[in-house]
Amino acid sequence: MRDQRLPGNIRTACLLAAALAALPLLRLTPLWLAALLLATGVIAALSSRERPWPLLLRLLLTIALSALVVIASDFRFGRDTACALLLAMLALKVAEVRGLRDARSLAGFALFATFAAFLQDQGPITLLLALPALAFTLDAFAQLAAAQAGDGTAIAWQSRLRSAGGRLALAVPLALAGFWLFPRMGTPIWGVPENAVSKTGISGRMSPGDWLDVLSDDSPAFRVRFDGPEPPRRHLYWRGPVLWNFDGRAWLPEQRMRSAKPAQLIAGEQRYQYELTLEPTEKRYLFALDWPLQTPQNGHLAADLSPYADAPLRALSRYTMRASSDALIEPQLPAAHRQLALDLPPGFNPRTRVLATQWRREGATDGEMIQRALAWINTDFSYNLAAPPLGRHSVDEFLYETRTGFCEHFSSSFVFLMRAGGVPARVVTGYVGGYRNPVGAYWVIQQSDAHAWAEVWLPQRGWVRVDPTAAVAPERVFERYQRDSGIGSFGGALAPMLNVSDWLRRGWNDLVLSYDVARQQLLLQAMGVKPEQSWQGIAVFVVVALLMLALTLLWLARRQTQPLAPVLRAWRRLVRRFERAGLARARHESARRYGERIARQWPGIASQIRSLSQRFTNWRYAQATLAPEQSDALTRDLNRMRPPHRASSQSGDVS
Amino acid sequence: MANPWRQRFLGWARPRAPEALPAHIDRHRVYVLPTPFGGFIGALLATMLLGALNYNNNPALLLGFLLAAAVHNSFVRAHLNLSGLRLLALQAEPVAAGTALHLHCLVQGDGRRDRPALLLDCDHIAAGAALHGADAQRVAVQWTPAHRGWQQPPRIRVQTRFPLGLAVAWCYFWPRAQVLVYPRAERNPPPLPSAVGLGSAQAQHGRGDELHHLRDYRNGDPLRDVAWKSSARAGQLLVREYEQPIANEMSLIWPATHGLAHEARISRLAAWVDMAEQQQRHYCLQLPQRQIAAGRGPAHRHACLRALAELGNA
């Protein structure tokens, strides 16, 4: 193929389409990188209009930008790195778009960026951005095809937009048939590559001061809908990874617990059932209301009853759970668990150890140890997110010097104190509370609801939840939605809007994102397809797709009559009006003769109608001599002309 | 398409024989294949859909199916752009074999839709057309016939990449028509045979015997042409100039090309006809079974060349 040079307007259309296609992904890249890539693209587009950048410059820039992207992601190669590289290549490709082939490959690869954006974010905004990108890309394809056929006539952008929109609308029936009925894969063939830079969220590791970014992140972590009664707010502890091991600085989970059998659980009276929709985290941590009575569908319970997913959560996942708030957990503590729950690294926090042994010497029981610790924390400590950093003996420093901190400080110190005093204890991470959206009656738990608390084991009572933070700042923990951030924070004006927008997002999650092979089976079952006979499902897909195809074909193959010229349409409407008023027009009658008859019947408008019919005749037979404005004026005047009412026409006769 | 495959396809493609005009393209006669660009987009789409299915990424899947449906519809639209097309008439001005001939095709849409971006071609050079509604349009398609005589024109391919350039749809018109093709004129023909009945020797001298006038001597003039007496009178060298009596009516006769192969004789005569026409001379043509009386002008030339074109093969 001869690579002809593109006309400027078509090149612009291609670049615009590529920019729109890259936009959804650009929105998800770090701001500085997005700005840099955008600037590169714009400069490339402007400076290569006459001739493409020299090869050497392109090569150097490619290397430089790639290196920058790789360095920015700390030399880890993840999904986000690949996306950033794709964007960089697109920005540089702009510099060599001159001919048909370059323009086509740019527009095609830009579409790839649109798809890549969905790997990063499946929200409705990304789709909303992707639709115009698709429309404009199709329009660019159409223009390139016209250029290839040598048809250089520029088409008004309105009609181009209309036909691009029409193209998309026409694709909808077939697309929906494919979306709902195309056989889905139950298990992926290959896994999603991970991001090099992970999202904020519970990380399975906790050391005091770690979580500041999580606690200031208002993005939703998961949404919960209760089936039946809802637990009181102070029971809303969403339990995640349990941390057993303290290395002096950070708390970490115990790997052996993950694969062991779940601990014995004797359910109490108070039971709740709920459905939890978890945003993708790229990690395996699941969350369940205290205490989980069953394993989630997509995972299992560890020995410490924290739920783990079978695979990293790369898409929205949903599971239903039952919980019992007053269950008895592990009444007999195995020796191994007891040893783990008492283990402390030597050489850290001597003052706290001394304090614990002193309390024990004073004859405190396990329960009194807890009471004493909570009472102390309650009186002498304060809650503050801006806690000073702690040194080597973090617990000592917190308990005796800074005495201000947030959940991490409290839970870490409390568990240390308990263990030092011989009370088996562990740190639990997860979320607490949540915001109840009145629109839709469901709970949304944000990242900023992240929390850490403690569990201690007491004879006969098993593991008991103790939240030392709640002892200091219960309102911080339970009335979290009244804090200065989060959905409910704006109080008056914005709250309803935010409620509705989150509700819409939840609907999107329910309707679009969580549609999978299981939901497809349900849909097919409703159509009478038995799940074990997979050929029936395929048959349904084929039949529906063919129906949609027939619909599309009917529409495509319809007679596309030429649009009537506005003047002609206006004239025909005028004739119809006068015919209704009682003056039929003969089929052979010319416009001027009919006008003359009108003039005789309604002398009041005689001069106007004569001039109008004359002007229409001129338009009909000498259109080329008229300016477009004259045609428009004629249309307007024809539309304004009405047969006079009977009364007025009589009065006209009289006068 | 590789050549043997192309031949095989052409043997199978409709129409399989020339057809009477007006010819109508129905849906059986339209072929659609993806263009290379369509293949690229198809591969891109397959990757995206496979990835989206694998990750159960619903928005990506939705967008992928949307794009796939749009691509599919563009294939249908390309097909519809051709089906319903009609070839009303074919007309061509005769030219010599081996030169480009313009087949003027009168094509018409059926009024169901506009048909932009049509390309018509026979050999390589395509002519564009765009039909609005039921309008008819004349399109000149180039064809280089190889042989003289009444020739059946080859298939005329109509193709379109409308609307997105992802699919190419094409169909063939094969009008049953006879187009006159003049014989190929010899490239460097010998000069026209001189007037009727002149001896060959004199013809070779190239000089007549009637004195026309005297002129000044120029270097190289043969001495025997010098008019000595007149020169003496005039005081300078004068040379006799003769006029060759040119026959107003010249005959291009078949036997004059004796010794050449059959087609070569026809080529030479065709070349002579053109030469005679260029020199604006009256000429007659004598062929084994036909005679064309002397004449001049386009109609006469056409009659002569047509007679030559229609000569049977040896």
Interface residues (C-beta under 8 A of the other chain):
Chain A: M1 R104 S105 G108 F109 L111 F112 T114 F115 F118 L119 Q122 T126 L127 A130 L131 L134 L138 F141 A142 L144 A145 A146 Q148 A149 G150 D151 R167 L168 L170 A171 V172 P173 L174 A175 L176 G178 F179 F182 R184 M185 P188 I189 W190 V192 R314 A315 V512 L513 Y515 D516 V517 T552 L553 L556 A557 R559 Q560 T561 Q562
Chain B: P36 F37 F40 I41 L44 T47 M48 G51 A52 L53 N54 Y55 N56 N57 N58 P59 A60 L61 L62 L63 G64 F65 L66 L67 A68 A69 A70 H72 N73 S74 V76 R77 L80 G111 R112 R113 D114 P116 A117 L119 G128 A130 H132 G133 T160 R161 F162 P163 L164 G165 L166
